């Protein structure tokens, strides 16, 4: 729950069970809101079914109702700055990210001749890099090199503009001259930092635990971090770890 926004979710393999549980939760929420002199804005309330293409074909007729009005079923939704689609492919998020960064690079191109190199670096590191890295531990490097290369191009363009180099010149040299690490490495470093903080947290309950191979037995390897095994590309798009 964030300010006046709220999200809730449910996992079920059966469309009937999923619809029943979500509608029961909606009924409880609307009842609580009514008791506290509040109302649910149904027009702004959406729901989305997430899964593989094969699985989603079984969930076409889900209907959620609140205050006698049906909620809109969407295929993508922007939540806390990250655009999530029903397949977790992250293409929609990357498309919006590219559009936003391209506009800011356009601004830099127009004022580039007015700024010294140090000012251009400040502009890129404060106005562009944070957009490229925001929530990257969720969507970054999810088994899609083409997608990640498409945003690396943006950092390469920014580096060349800072140094006032021609577009056809080496991006690797531009990044090296600025002592900038490429985005893929930066995202890996952020993920490592995130996992380190989770492992060393006083509250180990913050760990996100998934996977049928997890157990609570007191064995020597019970705290070992293990990589989730997946037989499908879709499974590799999800963000979690197992300890």
TORLUM-439982 format. One record per residue (C-alpha): residue in one letter; x, y, z. Coordinates in steps of 0.2 Angstrom, whole numbers, padded with zeros to 4 digits, always signed. Last residue first. Example, Ala and Ser with C-alpha at 12.3 -4.5 7.8 and 13.67 -1.06 7.14 Angstrom:
BEGIN
s+0068-0005+0036a+0062-0022+0039
//
This chain:
BEGIN
x+0091-0097+0002x+0081-0094-0014x+0081-0079-0025x+0067-0069-0034x+0064-0060-0050x+0054-0068-0064x+0060-0068-0082x+0069-0084-0081x+0052-0094-0079x+0046-0086-0096x+0061-0093-0104x+0055-0111-0099x+0063-0126-0090x+0067-0116-0075x+0080-0119-0061x+0080-0106-0047x+0098-0102-0042x+0103-0107-0025x+0109-0096-0010x+0116-0107+0003x+0107-0105+0020x+0101-0123+0022x+0118-0130+0016x+0124-0138+0032x+0107-0144+0036x+0094-0139+0049x+0078-0143+0039x+0067-0129+0033x+0066-0134+0015x+0067-0125-0002x+0067-0137-0017x+0049-0132-0021x+0055-0115-0026x+0052-0097-0019x+0059-0087-0004x+0060-0068-0004x+0071-0063+0010x+0065-0050+0021x+0062-0063+0034x+0080-0062+0037x+0078-0047+0048x+0095-0042+0055x+0100-0040+0037x+0116-0048+0031x+0109-0060+0018x+0097-0046+0012x+0110-0033+0011x+0122-0044+0001x+0107-0049-0011x+0104-0030-0014x+0123-0027-0017x+0124-0041-0029x+0109-0035-0038x+0116-0017-0039x+0133-0024-0045x+0124-0034-0059x+0115-0019-0064x+0131-0009-0065x+0139-0022-0076x+0125-0023-0088x+0124-0004-0089x+0142-0001-0094x+0155+0005-0081x+0160+0024-0083x+0178+0029-0082x+0174+0044-0093x+0188+0039-0105x+0183+0021-0104x+0165+0025-0108x+0171+0034-0124x+0183+0021-0129x+0170+0007-0128x+0158+0018-0138x+0170+0019-0152x+0167+0033-0165x+0152+0033-0177x+0142+0045-0167x+0155+0058-0167x+0163+0063-0151x+0158+0078-0140x+0164+0070-0124x+0148+0072-0116x+0139+0068-0132x+0149+0052-0134x+0145+0046-0117x+0126+0049-0119x+0126+0039-0135x+0134+0025-0127x+0122+0026-0112x+0107+0025-0124x+0115+0011-0134x+0116+0001-0118x+0097+0002-0118x+0094-0008-0133x+0108-0020-0128x+0098-0025-0113x+0083-0029-0124x+0093-0039-0136x+0102-0049-0122x+0086-0055-0115x+0087-0068-0101x+0081-0055-0088x+0096-0043-0088x+0087-0029-0079x+0068-0030-0074x+0067-0032-0055x+0085-0028-0050x+0084-0013-0063x+0071-0004-0052x+0078+0013-0058x+0094+0010-0068x+0091+0018-0084x+0081+0032-0076x+0095+0035-0064x+0108+0036-0078x+0098+0050-0087x+0095+0066-0077x+0108+0065-0063x+0123+0056-0071x+0119+0063-0088x+0118+0081-0082x+0133+0080-0071x+0143+0073-0085x+0138+0087-0096x+0143+0100-0083x+0160+0092-0081x+0162+0093-0100x+0159+0111-0101x+0141+0116-0106x+0135+0129-0120x+0139+0118-0135x+0129+0103-0127x+0113+0114-0125x+0103+0106-0140x+0111+0089-0139x+0107+0088-0120x+0089+0092-0123x+0088+0078-0136x+0097+0066-0123x+0083+0070-0111x+0069+0066-0124x+0078+0050-0129x+0079+0045-0110x+0060+0046-0109x+0057+0036-0125x+0069+0023-0121x+0062+0020-0103x+0044+0019-0111x+0050+0006-0123x+0060-0003-0110x+0045-0004-0099x+0034-0011-0113x+0047-0024-0117x+0048-0030-0099x+0044-0048-0105x+0033-0051-0089x+0020-0060-0100x+0005-0050-0093x+0014-0033-0094x+0023-0023-0080x+0028-0005-0082x+0039+0000-0068x+0037+0018-0060x+0028+0012-0044x+0016+0002-0055x+0013+0005-0073x+0001-0008-0080x+0000-0019-0095x-0013-0032-0102x-0028-0024-0093x-0044-0031-0087x-0055-0017-0082x-0065-0019-0065x-0084-0023-0066x-0096-0013-0057x-0108-0019-0043x-0098-0011-0029x-0083-0021-0035x-0083-0035-0048x-0070-0045-0055x-0073-0055-0071x-0060-0069-0077x-0066-0075-0094x-0049-0076-0104x-0040-0086-0090x-0036-0103-0100x-0026-0094-0114x-0016-0086-0100x-0007-0103-0097x-0001-0105-0114x+0005-0087-0116x+0014-0088-0099x+0008-0080-0084x+0001-0063-0077x-0018-0059-0076x-0021-0041-0074x-0033-0030-0064x-0038-0012-0064x-0045+0001-0052x-0046+0018-0059x-0064+0018-0064x-0068+0008-0048x-0063+0022-0037x-0066+0013-0020x-0075+0023-0007x-0071+0029+0011x-0082+0032+0026x-0072+0019+0037x-0085+0006+0036x-0087+0008+0018x-0069+0006+0015x-0068-0010+0025x-0083-0017+0015x-0075-0012-0001x-0059-0022+0004x-0068-0037+0010x-0078-0038-0006x-0063-0036-0016x-0054-0050-0007x-0069-0062-0010x-0069-0056-0028x-0050-0061-0029x-0053-0078-0021x-0068-0083-0032x-0060-0077-0048x-0044-0087-0045x-0053-0102-0040x-0063-0102-0056x-0048-0099-0067x-0038-0113-0059x-0020-0113-0056x-0021-0100-0042x-0009-0086-0036x-0017-0070-0028x-0012-0052-0029x-0016-0036-0020x-0012-0018-0025x-0016-0002-0015x-0015+0017-0019x-0020+0031-0007x-0002+0033+0000x+0007+0017-0005x+0000+0000+0000
//
